[in-house]
Amino acid sequence: MLSPKGADFMAKSRSHAMISKGLDDIIVEESTISYVDGERGRLLYRGFDIETLAKNSNFEEVAYIVWSGDLPTKSQYEELRKQLVADRSIPGEVLSILKLLPKTTQPMDAMKAAVSALAPFDLELQNNSREANLRKSIRLTAKLPTVVSAFHRIRNGQEPIQPNPKLDHGANFLYMLSGVEPTVLAGKVMDTTLILHVEHEMNASAFACVVTASTLSDIYSAVVSGIGTLKGPLHGGANEAALKMMNEIGSPEKAEAYVLKALKEKRKIPGFGHRVYKAYDPRARIFKQYVKDLSEAKGSTLLYEIATKVEEVMIREVGTAKGIFPNIDFYSGIVYTLFGIPADLFTPIFGVARVVGWTAHVMEYLEDNRLVRPRAHYVGPLEREYIPIDQRQERKLTVKTTRS
Ligand code: ACO
């Protein structure tokens, strides 16, 4: 027999009114971290416009803003920068684990494994105070570029490169990937790329982090959940898919036919559409300009031309009607390609930056924690008869779903 509370839930649940597939528009907390204005295509970190930050700030300062809620003074900025530099190296044991992984391991999976392995080396792992979580957030943010670049070099049979304390976060990341100190422009572009990926409200990966943290697990486990969630092609993995599509299209003249065929077959074009933005994603606009400038500087504009043609057709066909515009993932892959970065590192780069937003959300949520525990709408049978195994008739095993 169901309890009165259970029966009441079943009755309400059966009305279907409580179901929110994909949690569309469900608000799970009040937050001061970022504001996404989906109608006007604006993004603010702690009240600061992303376009202003991309132009005037740098990754380290943006990390300070997102974690603390305000602009740092000069000494606060210097202190955080020093800490981010000091925490860059990873234990030899974690490097050994990266060396033991199959060379075919996807970098996102290597990143997940490395963050899991880093956790026990952090002496503050079980301390869930805000102060300790901030120190761990700084450590994780400092170490992720080292993890991604070390794994990339190991899988190519190269030795990992030690971090260079003289270089900023983004420039050092590029240096550790290639072994070559980047130009000022390349360092600036990578830095801006990281700024644009730092934070984006309660998206799927941030929510995954919060769900894990809400059980009072540790912040490393929360970040592992975030990495696993970001990996999917409907989230961070779309940048790789978008580049693959542009390569498949091959030339701007073929873009229109490709898009029209995909739309006719009801296929989604990667790098377009967003659950919140129904206008042009402001991050995509900044990336588009970078792609144009870098492509022209390198004399290699093919991908840019294909991308702008795809965009033109998409906006004409579904843009205004359905509110489908390029998102951050559409142009970002071209920027990385122009840097010579392989496609399977695009999503890890996203994670290298987004760890700031994930950890900010975890710290904010824990200030007024409530275990995340939704319900499911049960549509299966009730009160079934249990038949002893030797009395059951032979039949093919079937698993019924709500759709079968
Ligand atoms: N290409 C073509 N049509 C699209 C696209 C797209 N990329 N995105 C949405 N649509 C259409 C849908 O087919 C649907 O049309 P219909 O109403 O005629 O059936 C309508 O727009 C609404 O689409 P939904 O999928 O319901 O929108 P939702 O908010 O669930 O999807 C999502 C958002 C998952 C991002 C979707 O737009 C998509 O799959 N895009 C491609 C993958 C991608 O770029 N992901 C990265 C998102 S940004 C990020 O995570 C960093």
Residues whose N, C-alpha, C, O or C-beta is under 5 A from the ligand:
A	BS01	ACO	P233 L234 H235 G236 A238 R267 K268 I269 P270 G271 F272 G273 H274 R275 K322 N327 D329
